[in-house]
Each structure stands twice: as C-alpha cells, then as structure tokens.
Amino acid sequence: MADHSSASMRETPHVNSRTNTFINALKERAQAVLNDRSIDAPSRAIIRYALETNDPLLAELVRRADAGETVVDEAGFLNISSTDKDKVATLAELICRAGDEAGTKSAALVVLMSTLENASHPKALANLAKHLAFTRCGELNLNGMVEAQIAVLESELLTDNTLMS
C-alpha cells in the first residue's frame, strides 16, 4: 500500500469572525460580572460554572446579573418567574390530583408541555414540575405505593410458600 494519495486534506471550516467577537465579548462580560462583588456570591458561582462549561445559558445569566436580577433563588435554584412557577404548580396539581378525569389531566399535560417548550428556562421548569408531581402523587398515594412495594417484596421473598434465604 502506498503511504500517500492524490486526495487532498480538507481544510478546517471557516469560523465566522463575528461569532468569535461575540463569544469573546460575552466571556469578557462574564469575567467582569465574576469580579463584581456587588453581585451575590451564588449568582457569581453559577455564572462561573456556566463560563467554564460553555453553557448556552451564559448570555442570559450575564444579562440578568447586569440588570440587577437575582440569578438563583433562596433555595439555590435557577430563578424563574413566579408566573411560570405558579402555572407549573397548578398544572402539576391538575395532573396529579385524585380522581379519574382523563380529559382534564390530558389537557393539563399538553399545556404543561407547551409551557416547558416556550419557557426561557425549560430545564429548571421541568425539574420543578417533576418535583411537584412526585411530591403531590406521593402524598396522594403513599399507602398505595407502600402496598405495591410490600407486594413486590412478598413475591420476591415468598416463592412456593417457602422463605428464600
């Protein structure tokens, strides 16, 4: 086999200089936010992490810090609007409440999915929805969950009416 060929190597694609300029300016602004001690420490920590990991939310986080908005709430979660929080809480309640209301629950699920899709921070809202749904469904069905787990344990422990060792 020959070690060379007539095929030429592909050149690396041209990177838009405007994109590089924007990225560099964003990183410089983020660094300025990190050095600004008037911004709370948890917000600076989130921005530092976003800068180190090239997080796509970095521009939004820097914008919010520049505007004097808090980036994280009291619990340390990404700060999302109270309107979105209230909407997600209401929809989670509709989805998880007791009763057989398939139409209402399905509609609430569709609205929740649309809310998440159009949110500025969909991952934060999705985590909130999961937390609320798990908590609410657990409250409503604690006994049912315990009974289901007992049935699983019983079937694993008792096979052919004998205890397994």
N, C-alpha and C positions, 0 to 999 in steps of 0.2 A: 504494500500500500504506500502511496506517496504521502508525504507529510504536508504537502501544500496543495492548494486547489486554485482554480481560476475565479472562484466566488469571492467577492469582497465582503469584508465585515460591515455589518450595519452600524451606522453611527448612532450615538445616543440621541433621542429626540430633543428638539429644541425646547427649552423651558421658557415660557413667557416671562420677560423681564418685569412686566407689570405685576405678575403674580409674586415673583421674588421680592419686589419692592413692598408689596402689601404684607407679605409674611414677615419680612424684616421689620417693618414699621409696627406690626402687631406685637412681635416679640419685644421690641424696644419699649412699647407702651406697657406691656405686661410687666417687664422688668421695673419700669417706673412705678407701677402700682405696688409691686412687691417691696419697693424701697419706701413707699409712703406709709408712715406709721400712723396716720390718721385713719387708715382703713383697718378694720378689725382683723385680728390675727387669724381666725378661722377662714375668713374670706381670702386672705392672702395665701393661706395654706392650700386652699382649693385651686386658686389661680396658679400657684407654683407647680402643683401637680399637673394641671392642665397644660402648662407650658412645657414641662418635662416630657409629657407623653404625647405632645402634639394633638391634644384633644380638639375635636371640631367645635366644641362649645367655648373655646378660649376667647374668641372675639366677643361673644355675648357676655361672658363673665367679666371681661375687662370693661366693656361698655357699661355694665351695671355698676361696677365698682367706681368708675369715673363719674357716674351720675349720682353717686352717693347712696345707691340702693344696697341693701344687705344681700350678699350672695348666698349665705346659709341662714337658716332659721335657728331658733333657740335650741332645738334638738340636734343641730348639726347636719340637717338635710338641706339639699339644694332648695333655695327659697323659690316657691312657686306661688302664683297669685291665689289669694283666698277665694276668688270666684271659681277657679279651676278646682281647688281643694273641695269646696262646698259641693260643686257639681259632681265630682267623682264620689264623694261620700254619699250623696243622695242616690246616685246610680248604683253604687255597691249595696246600699240598703235595699233598694228595689229588687236587685238581682238575688240577694241572699235571704230575704225575709221568708218566713214560714208561709206555707200555702201553695196551692197548685194554680199558679197564674202564668201559664206558659206564654201567653201573648204579651203581658206586661213585662215579664222577665226578659223575653227575647228582644222587645223594643228597647229596654234599658241597656241591654248588652250592645245592641247596634249603636245606640247613642254614645255609650262609653267608648267603643272602638273609634267612632268618628272624633270624639273629644281627644283621645290619645293621638290620633293621626294628625290633628290640626294644632296640637299644643306646641308651645315653644320648647318645652322640656318633656317630651313624651316618656322618656325612661323614668324620670322622677315621678311623674303621674302614674305610670304603670306600677311602679313599686308601691306607691300609696294605695292604689286600687287593690293590689294583691294583699297588702297588709290589712286593709279594711275588710276585704272579703273573707280572708282567713279568720280574722278575729270574730267577725259577725257570724259566719257559718259555724265556727267553733262554739260560740255562745249558744246558738240555737240548737245545735246538735251534739252537745258534749256527751250526753248519755248514749246517743246512737253511735257515736264514734267509739266510746268505751266498749259498748256491747259488741260492735263489729270486731274490735281488736281482741276481745275475750274469745269470740267465736274462732278467730284465726289461730290464736294461741291454743285453744282447746283442740282444734283439729290437728295441729302440729304435735301436741303433747300426747293426745289420746288416739292411738291407731289400733283398731281391732280391740277396743276396750282394755288395752294394756298401756301402762305408762312407759314412755320411751325414756331411756337413760341418756 
